[in-house]
């Protein structure tokens, strides 16, 4: 079975950095949503981005 979700203890900094190889990351700020997503505000040398990552096992 392929894992199609993330857990809260993942290394999100590494995941975000690999997703933005051509940008310099200045700041990564977690945003608490209270829902089943993990959200980060990411400031780079080019712009501000938001990452929404699924948390917990997704249901079909």
Phi, psi and omega in degrees: 000133179273132178286121182243032181207170178242154172253163186296341183267011177292159176273085184290330177301314179296318180297315181293316179299320179292333179282341183234061187295336184262006181242145175272120180276124181264325183200141174236120183239118176289144178240121179283125181250335184077001180252196184267030177232153173251124185239137177232138168265124184240118176265128178240177177289348181256320185190179176259134181233160175236133176250128175245119185238132179293135180245137179081169183287132179280145178263146178287000000 
